[in-house]
């Protein structure tokens, strides 16, 4: 009986060890909180700040307005679309902080600081 209790205790201890030290943990790495300098395709420099983690990211200018880099290599101000994604405005982010921007299609929305998309394009 003593041998059975000893074996059971060893098995429980080993199972506990496995649960504690081999269970995978889930970590989300956050973006670098420090501003970085990005060179645009035309050679101009812009200070940007990255936000988010490995699952969702967005970029702001030095004043906190949400921006994104277009296929032409230039950063533009963004506004939130009705579907929750970000839409580029066509206004360069290095032109200053616009109080109001016009979306493609002509409707106006205020440009807000630090808007985070609810949907991230793949």
N, CA and C atoms as an extended XYZ file, in Angstrom:
366
Properties=species:S:1:pos:R:3:atomname:S:1:resname:S:1:resid:I:1 pbc="F F F"
N         0.826       -1.190        0.000 N   UNK     1
C         0.000        0.000        0.000 CA  UNK     1
C         0.872        1.257        0.000 C   UNK     1
N         1.987        1.210        0.769 N   UNK     2
C         2.884        2.353        0.796 CA  UNK     2
C         3.472        2.626       -0.591 C   UNK     2
N         3.782        1.583       -1.317 N   UNK     3
C         4.338        1.714       -2.655 CA  UNK     3
C         3.318        2.355       -3.602 C   UNK     3
N         2.058        1.988       -3.472 N   UNK     4
C         1.000        2.554       -4.301 CA  UNK     4
C         0.826        4.045       -4.018 C   UNK     4
N         0.817        4.436       -2.729 N   UNK     5
C         0.704        5.855       -2.361 CA  UNK     5
C         1.899        6.644       -2.869 C   UNK     5
N         3.079        6.058       -2.788 N   UNK     6
C         4.288        6.724       -3.253 CA  UNK     6
C         4.242        6.923       -4.765 C   UNK     6
N         3.796        5.902       -5.492 N   UNK     7
C         3.684        5.996       -6.949 CA  UNK     7
C         2.635        7.024       -7.337 C   UNK     7
N         1.520        7.044       -6.620 N   UNK     8
C         0.456        8.013       -6.893 CA  UNK     8
C         0.941        9.431       -6.614 C   UNK     8
N         1.646        9.631       -5.549 N   UNK     9
C         2.186       10.954       -5.220 CA  UNK     9
C         3.173       11.411       -6.280 C   UNK     9
N         3.998       10.500       -6.756 N   UNK    10
C         4.968       10.831       -7.797 CA  UNK    10
C         4.253       11.208       -9.083 C   UNK    10
N         3.208       10.455       -9.435 N   UNK    11
C         2.448       10.737      -10.645 CA  UNK    11
C         1.752       12.095      -10.552 C   UNK    11
N         1.176       12.413       -9.404 N   UNK    12
C         0.517       13.699       -9.205 CA  UNK    12
C         1.543       14.832       -9.276 C   UNK    12
N         2.687       14.642       -8.672 N   UNK    13
C         3.739       15.659       -8.700 CA  UNK    13
C         4.220       15.887      -10.134 C   UNK    13
N         4.386       14.804      -10.882 N   UNK    14
C         4.836       14.924      -12.263 CA  UNK    14
C         3.783       15.624      -13.124 C   UNK    14
N         2.513       15.283      -12.943 N   UNK    15
C         1.436       15.926      -13.695 CA  UNK    15
C         1.353       17.417      -13.370 C   UNK    15
N         1.522       17.764      -12.107 N   UNK    16
C         1.515       19.165      -11.685 CA  UNK    16
C         2.675       19.915      -12.332 C   UNK    16
N         3.836       19.286      -12.349 N   UNK    17
C         5.016       19.888      -12.985 CA  UNK    17
C         4.737       20.167      -14.461 C   UNK    17
N         4.169       19.182      -15.147 N   UNK    18
C         3.862       19.355      -16.565 CA  UNK    18
C         2.885       20.502      -16.793 C   UNK    18
N         1.848       20.589      -15.965 N   UNK    19
C         0.865       21.657      -16.121 CA  UNK    19
C         1.463       23.039      -15.892 C   UNK    19
N         2.318       23.134      -14.911 N   UNK    20
C         2.886       24.437      -14.551 CA  UNK    20
C         3.947       24.888      -15.555 C   UNK    20
N         4.826       23.992      -15.942 N   UNK    21
C         5.991       24.406      -16.715 CA  UNK    21
C         5.895       24.153      -18.215 C   UNK    21
N         4.900       23.456      -18.681 N   UNK    22
C         4.810       23.202      -20.120 CA  UNK    22
C         3.548       23.783      -20.754 C   UNK    22
N         2.681       24.394      -19.981 N   UNK    23
C         1.482       25.003      -20.540 CA  UNK    23
C         1.891       26.251      -21.320 C   UNK    23
N         1.513       26.329      -22.588 N   UNK    24
C         1.893       27.515      -23.363 CA  UNK    24
C         1.183       28.759      -22.837 C   UNK    24
N         1.879       29.870      -22.915 N   UNK    25
C         1.282       31.137      -22.508 CA  UNK    25
C         0.987       31.960      -23.753 C   UNK    25
N         0.019       32.827      -23.652 N   UNK    26
C        -0.353       33.701      -24.763 CA  UNK    26
C         0.129       35.108      -24.441 C   UNK    26
N         0.987       35.626      -25.277 N   UNK    27
C         1.500       36.974      -25.092 CA  UNK    27
C         1.256       37.787      -26.343 C   UNK    27
N         0.832       39.013      -26.159 N   UNK    28
C         0.684       39.936      -27.277 CA  UNK    28
C         1.768       40.996      -27.145 C   UNK    28
N         2.630       41.077      -28.127 N   UNK    29
C         3.684       42.076      -28.100 CA  UNK    29
C         3.129       43.402      -28.588 C   UNK    29
N         3.353       44.444      -27.805 N   UNK    30
C         2.859       45.762      -28.187 CA  UNK    30
C         3.878       46.468      -29.065 C   UNK    30
N         3.411       47.449      -29.800 N   UNK    31
C         4.274       48.220      -30.688 CA  UNK    31
C         5.238       49.077      -29.876 C   UNK    31
N         6.337       49.430      -30.502 N   UNK    32
C         7.320       50.321      -29.907 CA  UNK    32
C         6.635       51.647      -29.565 C   UNK    32
N         6.684       52.084      -28.302 N   UNK    33
C         5.982       53.317      -27.926 CA  UNK    33
C         6.693       54.596      -28.371 C   UNK    33
N         7.921       54.484      -28.845 N   UNK    34
C         8.688       55.660      -29.245 CA  UNK    34
C         8.432       56.017      -30.707 C   UNK    34
N         8.367       57.314      -31.011 N   UNK    35
C         8.201       57.724      -32.408 CA  UNK    35
C         9.402       57.277      -33.246 C   UNK    35
N         9.146       57.014      -34.531 N   UNK    36
C        10.230       56.672      -35.446 CA  UNK    36
C        10.146       57.603      -36.656 C   UNK    36
N        11.260       57.773      -37.334 N   UNK    37
C        11.319       58.602      -38.531 CA  UNK    37
C        11.234       57.677      -39.741 C   UNK    37
N        10.265       57.946      -40.615 N   UNK    38
C        10.070       57.161      -41.840 CA  UNK    38
C        10.409       58.047      -43.037 C   UNK    38
N        11.101       57.461      -44.013 N   UNK    39
C        11.344       58.172      -45.259 CA  UNK    39
C        10.253       57.792      -46.257 C   UNK    39
N         9.616       58.803      -46.829 N   UNK    40
C         8.578       58.572      -47.823 CA  UNK    40
C         9.237       58.399      -49.197 C   UNK    40
N         8.464       57.947      -50.155 N   UNK    41
C         9.023       57.635      -51.475 CA  UNK    41
C         9.625       58.854      -52.176 C   UNK    41
N         9.175       60.061      -51.822 N   UNK    42
C         9.733       61.262      -52.448 CA  UNK    42
C        10.937       61.804      -51.683 C   UNK    42
N        11.373       61.087      -50.660 N   UNK    43
C        12.558       61.479      -49.895 CA  UNK    43
C        12.269       62.307      -48.659 C   UNK    43
N        11.027       62.772      -48.475 N   UNK    44
C        10.699       63.552      -47.285 CA  UNK    44
C        10.614       62.621      -46.076 C   UNK    44
N        10.915       63.188      -44.921 N   UNK    45
C        10.881       62.429      -43.678 CA  UNK    45
C         9.629       62.797      -42.888 C   UNK    45
N         9.079       61.815      -42.205 N   UNK    46
C         7.901       62.042      -41.372 CA  UNK    46
C         8.065       61.238      -40.087 C   UNK    46
N         7.681       61.852      -38.962 N   UNK    47
C         7.736       61.161      -37.671 CA  UNK    47
C         6.409       60.450      -37.452 C   UNK    47
N         6.472       59.142      -37.215 N   UNK    48
C         5.266       58.350      -37.014 CA  UNK    48
C         5.382       57.567      -35.714 C   UNK    48
N         4.237       57.171      -35.207 N   UNK    49
C         4.196       56.359      -33.995 CA  UNK    49
C         3.331       55.135      -34.277 C   UNK    49
N         3.854       53.957      -33.935 N   UNK    50
C         3.155       52.702      -34.156 CA  UNK    50
C         2.313       52.355      -32.936 C   UNK    50
N         1.135       51.787      -33.179 N   UNK    51
C         0.228       51.381      -32.106 CA  UNK    51
C        -0.260       49.967      -32.379 C   UNK    51
N        -0.610       49.255      -31.317 N   UNK    52
C        -1.216       47.937      -31.473 CA  UNK    52
C        -0.299       46.805      -31.060 C   UNK    52
N        -0.624       45.618      -31.554 N   UNK    53
C         0.151       44.414      -31.273 CA  UNK    53
C         0.233       43.581      -32.544 C   UNK    53
N         0.594       42.300      -32.413 N   UNK    54
C         0.759       41.496      -33.620 CA  UNK    54
C        -0.556       41.190      -34.334 C   UNK    54
N        -1.673       41.451      -33.699 N   UNK    55
C        -2.973       41.168      -34.305 CA  UNK    55
C        -3.632       42.377      -34.952 C   UNK    55
N        -3.333       43.553      -34.485 N   UNK    56
C        -3.977       44.762      -34.979 CA  UNK    56
C        -3.011       45.932      -34.834 C   UNK    56
N        -2.774       46.642      -35.925 N   UNK    57
C        -1.832       47.754      -35.891 CA  UNK    57
C        -2.408       48.968      -36.607 C   UNK    57
N        -1.975       50.143      -36.152 N   UNK    58
C        -2.261       51.376      -36.870 CA  UNK    58
C        -1.164       52.377      -36.542 C   UNK    58
N        -1.074       53.449      -37.328 N   UNK    59
C         0.013       54.418      -37.240 CA  UNK    59
C        -0.590       55.807      -37.055 C   UNK    59
N         0.064       56.636      -36.233 N   UNK    60
C        -0.351       58.027      -36.088 CA  UNK    60
C         0.827       58.946      -36.389 C   UNK    60
N         0.503       60.205      -36.713 N   UNK    61
C         1.565       61.199      -36.881 CA  UNK    61
C         1.985       61.697      -35.500 C   UNK    61
N         2.895       62.654      -35.461 N   UNK    62
C         3.410       63.128      -34.172 CA  UNK    62
C         2.353       63.838      -33.335 C   UNK    62
N         1.247       64.271      -33.955 N   UNK    63
C         0.173       64.929      -33.213 CA  UNK    63
C        -0.942       63.964      -32.801 C   UNK    63
N        -0.837       62.698      -33.220 N   UNK    64
C        -1.821       61.701      -32.813 CA  UNK    64
C        -2.912       61.413      -33.829 C   UNK    64
N        -2.822       61.982      -35.031 N   UNK    65
C        -3.814       61.706      -36.071 CA  UNK    65
C        -3.462       60.401      -36.782 C   UNK    65
N        -4.477       59.581      -37.064 N   UNK    66
C        -4.251       58.296      -37.707 CA  UNK    66
C        -3.895       58.494      -39.179 C   UNK    66
N        -2.813       57.821      -39.589 N   UNK    67
C        -2.313       57.920      -40.958 CA  UNK    67
C        -1.999       56.522      -41.473 C   UNK    67
N        -1.853       56.406      -42.777 N   UNK    68
C        -1.420       55.131      -43.358 CA  UNK    68
C        -0.600       55.410      -44.606 C   UNK    68
N         0.276       54.454      -44.910 N   UNK    69
C         1.150       54.577      -46.074 CA  UNK    69
C         0.444       54.000      -47.293 C   UNK    69
N         0.384       54.790      -48.345 N   UNK    70
C        -0.274       54.372      -49.575 CA  UNK    70
C         0.684       53.560      -50.438 C   UNK    70
N         0.161       52.989      -51.499 N   UNK    71
C         0.983       52.239      -52.436 CA  UNK    71
C         2.059       53.102      -53.078 C   UNK    71
N         1.837       54.432      -53.107 N   UNK    72
C         2.835       55.329      -53.691 CA  UNK    72
C         3.958       55.681      -52.716 C   UNK    72
N         3.913       55.096      -51.488 N   UNK    73
C         4.982       55.306      -50.512 CA  UNK    73
C         4.859       56.581      -49.706 C   UNK    73
N         3.706       57.230      -49.757 N   UNK    74
C         3.445       58.478      -49.035 CA  UNK    74
C         2.412       58.195      -47.945 C   UNK    74
N         2.589       58.839      -46.762 N   UNK    75
C         1.613       58.724      -45.674 CA  UNK    75
C         0.501       59.751      -45.876 C   UNK    75
N        -0.746       59.285      -45.700 N   UNK    76
C        -1.926       60.138      -45.827 CA  UNK    76
C        -2.782       60.027      -44.562 C   UNK    76
N        -3.539       61.106      -44.260 N   UNK    77
C        -4.478       61.063      -43.147 CA  UNK    77
C        -5.598       60.076      -43.442 C   UNK    77
N        -6.110       59.443      -42.399 N   UNK    78
C        -7.205       58.483      -42.512 CA  UNK    78
C        -8.428       58.976      -41.759 C   UNK    78
N        -9.583       58.510      -42.199 N   UNK    79
C       -10.829       58.676      -41.460 CA  UNK    79
C       -11.470       57.300      -41.333 C   UNK    79
N       -12.377       57.173      -40.396 N   UNK    80
C       -13.081       55.914      -40.184 CA  UNK    80
C       -14.210       55.791      -41.199 C   UNK    80
N       -14.245       54.657      -41.896 N   UNK    81
C       -15.342       54.420      -42.835 CA  UNK    81
C       -16.565       53.933      -42.071 C   UNK    81
N       -17.694       53.900      -42.737 N   UNK    82
C       -18.924       53.431      -42.101 CA  UNK    82
C       -18.827       51.963      -41.687 C   UNK    82
N       -17.984       51.190      -42.385 N   UNK    83
C       -17.842       49.768      -42.053 CA  UNK    83
C       -16.834       49.522      -40.934 C   UNK    83
N       -16.185       50.577      -40.442 N   UNK    84
C       -15.263       50.427      -39.325 CA  UNK    84
C       -13.807       50.355      -39.712 C   UNK    84
N       -13.491       50.374      -40.991 N   UNK    85
C       -12.102       50.370      -41.446 CA  UNK    85
C       -11.598       51.783      -41.633 C   UNK    85
N       -10.353       51.907      -41.989 N   UNK    86
C        -9.774       53.218      -42.254 CA  UNK    86
C        -9.770       53.489      -43.747 C   UNK    86
N       -10.047       54.749      -44.107 N   UNK    87
C       -10.045       55.174      -45.494 CA  UNK    87
C        -9.062       56.329      -45.614 C   UNK    87
N        -8.149       56.246      -46.587 N   UNK    88
C        -7.218       57.346      -46.804 CA  UNK    88
C        -7.951       58.539      -47.391 C   UNK    88
N        -7.516       59.737      -46.970 N   UNK    89
C        -8.196       60.960      -47.389 CA  UNK    89
C        -7.592       61.580      -48.639 C   UNK    89
N        -6.368       61.230      -48.971 N   UNK    90
C        -5.688       61.896      -50.081 CA  UNK    90
C        -4.935       63.135      -49.629 C   UNK    90
N        -5.025       63.485      -48.349 N   UNK    91
C        -4.292       64.625      -47.794 CA  UNK    91
C        -3.030       64.086      -47.133 C   UNK    91
N        -1.890       64.558      -47.620 N   UNK    92
C        -0.610       64.070      -47.103 CA  UNK    92
C        -0.471       64.370      -45.617 C   UNK    92
N         0.057       63.404      -44.893 N   UNK    93
C         0.229       63.556      -43.452 CA  UNK    93
C         1.315       64.561      -43.101 C   UNK    93
N         2.217       64.838      -44.019 N   UNK    94
C         3.261       65.822      -43.735 CA  UNK    94
C         2.844       67.239      -44.118 C   UNK    94
N         1.551       67.432      -44.456 N   UNK    95
C         1.062       68.759      -44.818 CA  UNK    95
C         0.541       69.543      -43.619 C   UNK    95
N         0.477       68.925      -42.450 N   UNK    96
C        -0.072       69.561      -41.259 CA  UNK    96
C        -1.294       68.796      -40.792 C   UNK    96
N        -1.814       69.134      -39.632 N   UNK    97
C        -2.962       68.415      -39.081 CA  UNK    97
C        -4.261       69.079      -39.508 C   UNK    97
N        -4.995       68.435      -40.405 N   UNK    98
C        -6.224       69.082      -40.870 CA  UNK    98
C        -7.330       69.013      -39.821 C   UNK    98
N        -8.071       70.109      -39.611 N   UNK    99
C        -9.181       70.066      -38.667 CA  UNK    99
C       -10.345       69.262      -39.212 C   UNK    99
N       -10.477       69.227      -40.550 N   UNK   100
C       -11.534       68.452      -41.178 CA  UNK   100
C       -11.000       67.934      -42.503 C   UNK   100
N       -11.388       66.722      -42.861 N   UNK   101
C       -10.930       66.131      -44.111 CA  UNK   101
C       -12.136       65.687      -44.918 C   UNK   101
N       -11.973       65.576      -46.208 N   UNK   102
C       -13.049       65.127      -47.082 CA  UNK   102
C       -12.735       63.715      -47.541 C   UNK   102
N       -13.687       62.822      -47.339 N   UNK   103
C       -13.505       61.441      -47.754 CA  UNK   103
C       -13.678       61.314      -49.252 C   UNK   103
N       -13.125       60.237      -49.830 N   UNK   104
C       -13.430       59.979      -51.234 CA  UNK   104
C       -14.949       59.877      -51.396 C   UNK   104
N       -15.492       60.544      -52.371 N   UNK   105
C       -16.940       60.573      -52.562 CA  UNK   105
C       -17.547       61.894      -52.130 C   UNK   105
N       -16.747       62.744      -51.436 N   UNK   106
C       -17.201       64.082      -51.124 CA  UNK   106
C       -17.770       64.320      -49.751 C   UNK   106
N       -18.063       63.279      -48.953 N   UNK   107
C       -18.626       63.538      -47.628 CA  UNK   107
C       -17.519       63.966      -46.672 C   UNK   107
N       -17.870       64.826      -45.732 N   UNK   108
C       -16.879       65.336      -44.783 CA  UNK   108
C       -17.020       64.646      -43.441 C   UNK   108
N       -15.896       64.384      -42.837 N   UNK   109
C       -15.840       63.865      -41.477 CA  UNK   109
C       -14.690       64.559      -40.784 C   UNK   109
N       -14.812       64.745      -39.502 N   UNK   110
C       -13.703       65.320      -38.754 CA  UNK   110
C       -12.615       64.279      -38.624 C   UNK   110
N       -11.391       64.732      -38.790 N   UNK   111
C       -10.257       63.863      -38.544 CA  UNK   111
C       -10.044       63.840      -37.043 C   UNK   111
N       -10.019       62.659      -36.453 N   UNK   112
C        -9.884       62.545      -35.007 CA  UNK   112
C        -8.512       62.008      -34.668 C   UNK   112
N        -8.020       62.409      -33.528 N   UNK   113
C        -6.737       61.895      -33.069 CA  UNK   113
C        -6.891       60.468      -32.602 C   UNK   113
N        -5.933       59.631      -32.987 N   UNK   114
C        -5.843       58.270      -32.458 CA  UNK   114
C        -7.009       57.363      -32.772 C   UNK   114
N        -7.706       57.562      -33.909 N   UNK   115
C        -8.782       56.642      -34.214 CA  UNK   115
C        -8.197       55.280      -34.537 C   UNK   115
N        -8.810       54.278      -33.967 N   UNK   116
C        -8.343       52.913      -34.157 CA  UNK   116
C        -9.376       52.186      -34.993 C   UNK   116
N        -8.949       51.515      -36.050 N   UNK   117
C        -9.932       50.810      -36.871 CA  UNK   117
C       -10.570       49.674      -36.113 C   UNK   117
N       -11.860       49.436      -36.375 N   UNK   118
C       -12.509       48.285      -35.779 CA  UNK   118
C       -12.317       47.050      -36.650 C   UNK   118
N       -11.951       47.284      -37.901 N   UNK   119
C       -11.617       46.201      -38.820 CA  UNK   119
C       -10.283       46.516      -39.441 C   UNK   119
N        -9.384       45.566      -39.480 N   UNK   120
C        -8.054       45.777      -40.039 CA  UNK   120
C        -7.986       45.020      -41.351 C   UNK   120
N        -7.636       45.722      -42.412 N   UNK   121
C        -7.512       45.076      -43.707 CA  UNK   121
C        -6.316       44.143      -43.717 C   UNK   121
N        -6.461       43.025      -44.406 N   UNK   122
C        -5.371       42.052      -44.475 CA  UNK   122
C        -4.382       42.433      -45.543 C   UNK   122
